[in-house]
């Protein structure tokens, strides 16, 4: 059977950097085809060429149904059925679900909008997917998982034949991931091809019919998932093998740095108590809405609790704002580094120094250029951030290096307690290993670390103890070395 889409001999160079080198790829109707590789391997460039946003170098070709469309631009590719759902979803938060789903047929045209026809088109796409979505709700009021469904419905409304899904599960809980993977299978059953791009290899192995691995701009392999393990897939992606064993509790515990007793906030979490020791990595996991992030924000002074006590190094602490938390020695790396952790358009240097500007300022409140340069250089070197120059915009870095900038920014405050909320979301396997190494180094230096993640394997493999939060309460504590992923997941799911 002829492939729906074929890419042959795709090469692309930017300046002196070869992003793609002779890539061959075919995508078949009714197939879920996964595309994996580390950041910088060429996935994004390949998607741009597939959608017509970029042209391949001479000799490369793109065909749809056997017809050469190499010269066709994005609008023509969309007309031919290629739809992309990017990680940011590209939705209009101030418009309704119906308007977002059906907007494609109205873009670029000057005419009266037929609201009835728009609603009918949106309802038809929703019903094809077999889901419940309130067409009149503003998209800005939806949860991220619901927004994903809106984006998929929009692709269906545009008569998609190939849907490219770029990191669609990065911000979803496991329950939401399962639901999204089920929707992907439904698309495939309807004869729609799906190109699934993800760093989460367990999901790739679970849902893909075929997997293409890229490394350094080259196609390493295209193979079925049968018999393939995450370790083997990782080795194909990186040329290295990564193995993590659950850490054991230390023979001698460090002093208690953070003590939480009976902490509660109405509607978010209730009666939370735990202790965190110097040099310890304590894991906290649970489903979205379990209260994990709300608890973290309370510890950082941004979500004042209604009851309970917090002690830092034995001293009572009633966080009134984040400045008070920083002064007490608490640092917080948020889950959404793009909107809360970084000023993306600002230089890496400014991001690194944002938390310590008062310390660097001279008598008149100005930061001497030499002092600024030295402090930025120290942060870059300390966390091995790959950046051409400190004045480079933070948005130009890979996900792993962006996360290192956020870590370096907070490490500059010399914290006693470091709260990491989903520290590896959207980060590839090689960059993850680097972040885990940083976490281990910080713990060895005596920093007390609270690692929050909905990936049970992550907290079990990198924290000696794991707390489970469910419906706003602590539902269990597990010693990682003596507990299985299944046991912890059972507590998470209740």
C-alpha positions as CSV (number, residue, x, y, z in Angstrom):
1,X,0.0,0.0,0.0
2,X,1.3,3.4,-0.9
3,X,2.2,5.6,2.1
4,X,0.1,8.7,2.8
5,X,3.2,10.8,3.2
6,X,6.8,10.2,2.1
7,X,9.9,12.2,2.9
8,X,13.0,11.2,0.9
9,X,16.6,12.4,1.3
10,X,15.6,15.3,3.6
11,X,18.6,17.5,4.5
12,X,18.8,20.9,6.1
13,X,21.6,23.1,7.2
14,X,21.5,26.3,9.3
15,X,24.7,28.2,8.9
16,X,27.4,25.7,9.6
17,X,25.1,23.4,11.6
18,X,23.6,20.4,9.8
19,X,20.2,19.9,11.4
20,X,19.1,17.0,9.1
21,X,21.2,14.7,7.0
22,X,19.4,12.5,4.4
23,X,16.3,11.5,6.3
24,X,13.9,9.0,4.9
25,X,10.5,8.7,6.5
26,X,7.1,7.3,5.4
27,X,3.8,7.7,7.2
28,X,0.8,5.4,6.6
29,X,-2.9,6.0,6.9
30,X,-4.3,4.5,10.1
31,X,-0.9,4.3,11.7
32,X,0.5,5.8,14.9
33,X,4.2,6.6,14.1
34,X,6.4,7.8,16.9
35,X,9.3,10.1,16.4
36,X,11.8,10.1,19.2
37,X,15.3,11.6,19.8
38,X,17.0,14.0,22.1
39,X,16.6,17.8,21.9
40,X,18.6,19.0,18.9
41,X,18.4,15.8,17.0
42,X,16.3,17.3,14.2
43,X,12.7,16.5,15.2
44,X,11.4,20.1,15.0
45,X,13.2,20.7,11.7
46,X,11.7,17.6,10.2
47,X,8.2,18.7,11.3
48,X,8.7,22.1,9.8
49,X,9.7,20.5,6.4
50,X,6.7,18.1,6.7
51,X,4.3,21.0,7.2
52,X,5.9,23.2,4.5
53,X,7.2,25.8,7.0
54,X,10.8,25.0,5.8
55,X,12.1,23.7,2.5
56,X,14.6,20.8,2.3
57,X,17.9,21.2,0.5
58,X,18.2,20.2,-3.2
59,X,17.6,16.5,-3.7
60,X,15.0,16.2,-0.8
61,X,11.4,15.5,-1.6
62,X,8.0,15.4,0.1
63,X,5.1,13.5,-1.4
64,X,1.5,13.1,-0.4
65,X,-0.4,10.3,-2.1
66,X,2.5,9.9,-4.4
67,X,2.3,13.5,-5.6
68,X,5.3,15.8,-5.1
69,X,4.4,18.7,-2.8
70,X,8.0,19.8,-1.9
71,X,7.3,23.3,-3.1
72,X,3.9,23.6,-1.4
73,X,3.7,26.0,1.6
74,X,1.9,25.5,4.9
75,X,-1.6,26.5,3.6
76,X,-1.4,24.0,0.8
77,X,-0.2,21.3,3.1
78,X,-3.1,22.0,5.5
79,X,-5.5,21.8,2.6
80,X,-4.0,18.4,1.7
81,X,-4.8,17.2,5.3
82,X,-1.6,17.8,7.3
83,X,-2.5,19.3,10.7
84,X,-0.1,20.0,13.6
85,X,-0.9,20.2,17.3
86,X,2.0,22.0,18.9
87,X,2.9,21.7,22.6
88,X,1.4,25.2,23.2
89,X,-1.8,24.1,21.3
90,X,-2.1,27.5,19.6
91,X,-5.6,28.0,20.9
92,X,-7.5,31.3,21.5
93,X,-8.2,31.4,25.3
94,X,-10.8,34.2,24.9
95,X,-12.8,32.4,22.3
96,X,-15.3,29.5,22.9
97,X,-14.6,25.9,22.3
98,X,-16.8,26.0,19.2
99,X,-15.0,29.0,17.8
100,X,-11.6,27.4,18.4
101,X,-12.6,24.2,16.7
102,X,-14.1,25.8,13.6
103,X,-12.0,28.8,13.2
104,X,-9.8,27.4,10.5
105,X,-12.4,27.7,7.8
106,X,-12.8,31.4,8.6
107,X,-9.2,32.5,8.8
108,X,-8.1,34.8,6.0
109,X,-11.6,35.5,4.7
110,X,-13.7,38.6,4.9
111,X,-17.3,37.6,5.2
112,X,-20.0,37.3,7.8
113,X,-19.4,34.5,10.3
114,X,-22.2,32.0,10.2
115,X,-22.4,31.1,13.9
116,X,-24.9,28.3,13.4
117,X,-22.6,26.6,10.7
118,X,-19.6,27.1,13.0
119,X,-21.3,25.4,15.9
120,X,-22.5,22.5,13.7
121,X,-19.0,21.9,12.4
122,X,-17.6,22.0,15.9
123,X,-20.3,19.6,17.2
124,X,-19.6,17.2,14.3
125,X,-15.9,17.1,15.1
126,X,-16.6,16.6,18.8
127,X,-19.0,13.8,18.1
128,X,-16.6,12.1,15.7
129,X,-14.1,11.9,18.6
130,X,-16.9,10.7,21.0
131,X,-16.2,13.1,23.8
132,X,-18.1,15.5,26.0
133,X,-17.1,19.2,25.5
134,X,-19.2,22.2,26.3
135,X,-19.0,24.1,23.0
136,X,-19.9,27.4,24.7
137,X,-17.2,27.5,27.3
138,X,-14.2,29.8,26.9
139,X,-11.1,27.7,26.2
140,X,-9.2,29.8,28.8
141,X,-11.3,28.2,31.5
142,X,-10.5,24.6,30.4
143,X,-7.9,22.3,32.0
144,X,-4.9,21.4,29.8
145,X,-6.3,17.9,29.0
146,X,-9.6,19.4,27.7
147,X,-7.6,21.9,25.6
148,X,-5.8,19.0,24.0
149,X,-9.2,17.6,23.0
150,X,-10.2,21.0,21.5
151,X,-7.0,21.0,19.4
152,X,-7.7,17.4,18.2
153,X,-11.3,18.4,17.3
154,X,-10.0,21.4,15.4
155,X,-7.8,19.1,13.3
156,X,-10.8,16.8,12.6
157,X,-12.8,19.9,11.6
158,X,-10.1,20.7,9.1
159,X,-10.4,17.2,7.6
160,X,-7.0,16.0,8.8
161,X,-5.5,13.0,7.2
162,X,-2.2,13.3,9.2
163,X,-2.1,14.7,12.7
164,X,1.3,15.7,14.1
165,X,1.2,15.7,17.9
166,X,4.2,17.5,19.4
167,X,4.8,16.5,23.0
168,X,1.0,16.3,23.7
169,X,1.4,14.6,27.1
170,X,4.1,16.8,28.6
171,X,1.7,18.5,31.0
172,X,-0.8,15.7,31.6
173,X,-1.3,13.3,34.5
174,X,-1.1,9.6,33.9
175,X,-4.9,9.3,33.9
176,X,-5.2,12.1,31.3
177,X,-2.4,10.5,29.3
178,X,-4.3,7.2,29.1
179,X,-7.3,9.1,27.8
180,X,-5.3,11.0,25.2
181,X,-3.6,7.8,24.0
182,X,-7.1,6.2,23.6
183,X,-8.1,9.2,21.4
184,X,-5.0,8.7,19.3
185,X,-6.0,5.1,18.7
186,X,-9.5,6.2,17.7
187,X,-7.9,8.6,15.1
188,X,-5.9,5.7,13.7
189,X,-9.0,3.4,13.6
190,X,-10.7,6.1,11.5
191,X,-7.8,5.9,9.0
192,X,-6.0,9.1,10.1
193,X,-2.2,8.9,10.4
194,X,-0.7,10.2,13.7
195,X,2.9,11.3,14.0
196,X,3.5,11.2,17.8
197,X,6.5,13.1,19.2
198,X,7.3,12.5,22.8
199,X,10.2,12.2,25.4
200,X,8.1,9.7,27.4
201,X,9.3,6.4,26.1
202,X,6.8,4.3,28.0
203,X,4.0,6.0,26.2
204,X,5.7,5.6,22.8
205,X,6.1,1.9,23.4
206,X,2.5,1.6,24.5
207,X,0.8,3.3,21.6
208,X,3.1,3.4,18.5
209,X,2.8,1.0,15.6
210,X,6.3,2.0,14.4
211,X,9.0,4.1,16.0
212,X,11.6,6.3,14.1
213,X,14.7,7.3,16.1
214,X,16.7,10.3,15.2
215,X,20.2,11.2,16.5
216,X,22.4,14.1,15.5
217,X,20.2,14.8,12.4
218,X,20.3,11.2,11.1
219,X,17.7,8.4,11.1
220,X,19.1,5.7,13.3
221,X,16.3,3.2,12.9
222,X,12.6,2.7,12.1
223,X,11.3,-0.3,13.9
224,X,8.1,-1.8,15.6
225,X,7.8,-1.6,19.4
226,X,7.5,-5.4,19.8
227,X,10.1,-6.6,22.2
228,X,11.7,-3.2,22.4
229,X,12.5,-1.8,25.9
230,X,12.9,1.7,27.1
231,X,16.6,1.0,27.8
232,X,17.2,-0.1,24.2
233,X,15.3,2.8,22.8
234,X,17.3,5.2,25.0
235,X,20.6,3.6,23.8
236,X,19.4,4.1,20.1
237,X,18.6,7.8,20.9
238,X,21.7,8.7,22.8
239,X,24.4,6.1,22.2
240,X,24.5,5.6,25.9
241,X,22.8,3.4,28.5
242,X,21.1,4.9,31.6
243,X,20.1,2.9,34.6
244,X,18.6,4.1,37.9
245,X,18.3,2.1,41.1
246,X,16.0,3.3,43.9
247,X,18.2,5.0,46.6
248,X,18.3,3.6,50.1
249,X,17.8,5.8,53.2
250,X,21.1,7.0,54.6
251,X,22.5,5.2,57.7
252,X,22.6,8.5,59.5
253,X,20.0,11.2,58.7
254,X,20.9,14.8,58.6
255,X,19.2,17.3,60.8
256,X,15.6,18.2,60.1
257,X,15.5,21.3,57.9
258,X,11.8,21.5,57.0
259,X,9.0,20.4,59.3
260,X,5.4,20.6,58.3
261,X,2.7,19.8,60.9
262,X,-1.1,19.7,60.2
263,X,-0.9,22.1,57.3
264,X,-4.3,22.8,55.7
265,X,-5.8,25.2,53.1
266,X,-9.6,25.0,52.4
267,X,-10.4,23.3,49.1
268,X,-6.8,22.4,48.3
269,X,-5.1,20.2,50.9
270,X,-5.7,19.1,54.5
271,X,-3.7,18.0,57.6
272,X,-0.4,17.5,55.8
273,X,2.6,16.6,58.0
274,X,6.1,15.5,57.1
275,X,9.8,16.1,57.8
276,X,12.6,16.8,55.3
277,X,16.2,16.3,56.3
278,X,19.4,18.0,55.2
279,X,20.9,16.1,52.2
280,X,17.7,14.2,51.6
281,X,15.7,13.9,48.4
282,X,12.0,13.4,49.4
283,X,9.6,12.5,46.6
284,X,6.0,13.7,46.4
285,X,3.6,12.2,43.8
286,X,-0.1,12.1,43.1
287,X,-2.6,12.9,40.4
288,X,-3.3,16.4,39.1
289,X,-5.6,18.1,41.6
290,X,-4.2,16.1,44.5
291,X,-2.8,19.3,46.1
292,X,0.9,18.8,45.3
293,X,1.6,22.2,43.6
294,X,-0.8,24.0,46.0
295,X,1.2,22.7,48.9
296,X,4.5,23.7,47.3
297,X,3.2,27.2,46.7
298,X,2.2,27.5,50.4
299,X,5.7,26.5,51.4
300,X,7.1,29.2,49.1
301,X,4.8,31.9,50.6
302,X,2.5,32.2,47.5
303,X,-0.5,30.3,48.8
304,X,-1.1,31.1,52.5
305,X,-2.3,28.1,54.5
306,X,-5.4,28.3,56.8
307,X,-4.0,26.1,59.6
308,X,-0.9,24.2,60.7
309,X,2.7,25.1,61.3
310,X,5.9,25.2,59.3
311,X,9.4,25.1,60.8
312,X,12.7,25.8,59.0
313,X,15.8,24.6,60.8
314,X,13.7,24.5,64.0
315,X,12.4,28.1,63.7
316,X,8.7,28.8,63.2
317,X,8.0,30.1,59.7
318,X,4.7,31.8,58.6
319,X,5.3,32.6,54.9
320,X,3.6,35.9,53.9
321,X,5.2,36.0,50.4
322,X,7.9,34.5,48.3
323,X,10.5,37.1,49.6
324,X,10.0,35.8,53.1
325,X,10.4,32.2,51.9
326,X,13.7,33.1,50.0
327,X,15.0,34.9,53.1
328,X,14.2,31.7,55.2
329,X,16.2,29.7,52.7
330,X,13.5,28.1,50.6
331,X,13.7,28.0,46.8
332,X,11.1,26.9,44.3
333,X,11.5,25.6,40.7
334,X,8.0,25.7,39.2
335,X,6.4,23.1,37.0
336,X,5.8,25.6,34.2
337,X,9.3,27.0,33.6
338,X,8.3,28.8,30.4
339,X,5.8,31.1,32.1
340,X,6.8,31.1,35.7
341,X,10.5,30.1,35.8
342,X,12.0,32.2,33.0
343,X,11.8,35.5,31.3
344,X,12.2,33.9,27.9
345,X,13.0,37.0,25.9
346,X,15.6,38.2,28.4
347,X,19.3,37.2,28.3
348,X,20.4,34.0,30.2
349,X,22.5,36.3,32.4
350,X,19.5,38.3,33.6
351,X,17.6,35.2,34.3
352,X,20.5,33.7,36.3
353,X,20.8,36.8,38.5
354,X,17.1,37.7,39.0
355,X,17.1,36.3,42.5
356,X,20.3,38.0,43.8
357,X,20.3,41.4,42.2
358,X,20.2,43.2,45.6
359,X,23.2,41.2,46.7
360,X,25.1,42.3,43.6
361,X,24.1,45.9,43.6
362,X,26.5,48.6,44.7
363,X,25.8,51.7,46.8
364,X,23.6,53.4,44.3
365,X,21.6,50.3,43.6
366,X,23.4,49.6,40.3
367,X,25.1,46.3,39.5
368,X,28.7,46.8,38.3
369,X,29.1,45.1,34.8
370,X,32.2,43.1,36.0
371,X,30.3,41.8,39.0
372,X,27.3,40.9,36.8
373,X,29.5,39.1,34.3
374,X,31.3,37.1,37.0
375,X,28.1,36.0,38.7
376,X,26.5,35.0,35.4
377,X,29.7,33.0,34.4
378,X,29.7,31.3,37.8
379,X,26.0,30.1,37.4
380,X,26.7,28.9,33.8
381,X,29.8,27.0,34.9
382,X,28.3,25.6,38.1
383,X,25.4,23.9,36.3
384,X,27.2,23.3,33.0
385,X,24.7,25.3,31.0
386,X,25.3,25.0,27.2
387,X,25.0,28.6,26.0
388,X,27.0,30.4,23.3
389,X,27.1,33.6,25.4
390,X,25.4,35.0,28.6
391,X,23.5,37.6,26.6
392,X,21.7,34.9,24.5
393,X,17.9,34.9,25.0
394,X,16.7,32.2,27.3
395,X,14.1,31.1,24.7
396,X,16.9,29.9,22.4
397,X,18.1,27.2,24.8
398,X,17.0,23.5,24.8
399,X,14.5,22.4,27.4
400,X,17.2,20.8,29.5
401,X,19.4,23.9,29.5
402,X,16.4,26.1,30.3
403,X,15.8,24.0,33.3
404,X,19.4,24.3,34.4
405,X,19.1,28.1,34.1
406,X,16.1,28.0,36.5
407,X,18.0,25.7,38.9
408,X,21.1,27.9,38.7
409,X,19.0,31.0,39.4
410,X,17.7,29.5,42.7
411,X,20.9,27.9,43.7
412,X,22.4,31.4,43.7
413,X,20.2,32.2,46.7
414,X,22.1,29.4,48.6
415,X,18.9,27.7,49.8
416,X,18.5,25.2,52.6
417,X,15.3,23.8,51.0
418,X,14.8,23.3,47.3
419,X,11.4,22.5,46.0
420,X,11.4,20.9,42.5
421,X,8.0,20.8,40.9
422,X,8.0,18.4,37.9
423,X,11.7,19.2,37.1
424,X,12.0,17.2,33.9
425,X,8.7,17.9,32.1
426,X,9.5,18.3,28.4
427,X,13.1,17.4,28.9
428,X,14.7,14.6,26.9
429,X,16.4,11.5,28.4
430,X,20.0,12.8,28.1
431,X,19.1,16.2,29.6
432,X,17.1,14.5,32.4
433,X,20.2,12.5,33.4
434,X,22.1,15.8,33.7
435,X,19.4,17.3,35.9
436,X,19.3,14.2,38.1
437,X,23.1,14.5,38.5
438,X,22.6,18.1,39.6
439,X,20.0,17.0,42.2
440,X,22.3,14.4,43.6
441,X,25.2,16.9,43.9
442,X,23.0,19.4,45.7
443,X,21.8,16.7,48.1
444,X,25.4,15.7,48.8
445,X,26.1,19.4,49.5
446,X,23.4,19.3,52.2
447,X,20.5,20.9,50.4
448,X,17.1,19.4,51.5
449,X,15.1,18.6,48.3
450,X,11.4,18.1,47.8
451,X,10.9,16.5,44.3
452,X,7.3,16.6,43.1
453,X,6.4,14.6,40.0
454,X,3.4,12.6,38.6
455,X,6.0,10.2,37.2
456,X,6.1,7.5,39.9
457,X,9.3,6.0,38.4
458,X,11.0,9.4,38.6
459,X,10.4,9.9,42.3
460,X,11.1,6.3,43.2
461,X,14.4,6.2,41.3
462,X,15.7,9.5,42.8
463,X,14.2,9.8,46.3
464,X,14.8,7.5,49.2
465,X,11.3,8.2,50.5
466,X,8.1,8.8,48.5
467,X,5.0,10.6,49.8
468,X,1.7,10.0,48.0
469,X,-0.9,12.7,48.0
470,X,-4.5,12.0,47.1
471,X,-7.5,14.3,47.2
472,X,-5.6,16.8,49.3
473,X,-4.3,14.4,51.9
474,X,-1.1,12.4,52.3
475,X,-2.2,8.8,51.5
476,X,1.0,6.9,52.1
477,X,4.7,6.9,52.6
478,X,7.0,4.5,50.9
479,X,10.7,3.5,51.2
480,X,11.8,3.5,47.5
481,X,14.2,0.6,47.9
482,X,11.5,-1.6,49.4
483,X,8.6,-0.6,47.3
484,X,7.5,-1.3,43.7
485,X,6.1,1.2,41.2
486,X,2.8,-0.9,41.3
487,X,2.5,-0.4,45.1
488,X,3.0,3.3,44.9
489,X,0.6,3.6,41.9
490,X,-2.1,1.8,43.8
491,X,-1.8,4.4,46.6
492,X,-1.9,7.2,44.0
493,X,-5.0,5.8,42.3
494,X,-6.7,4.8,45.6
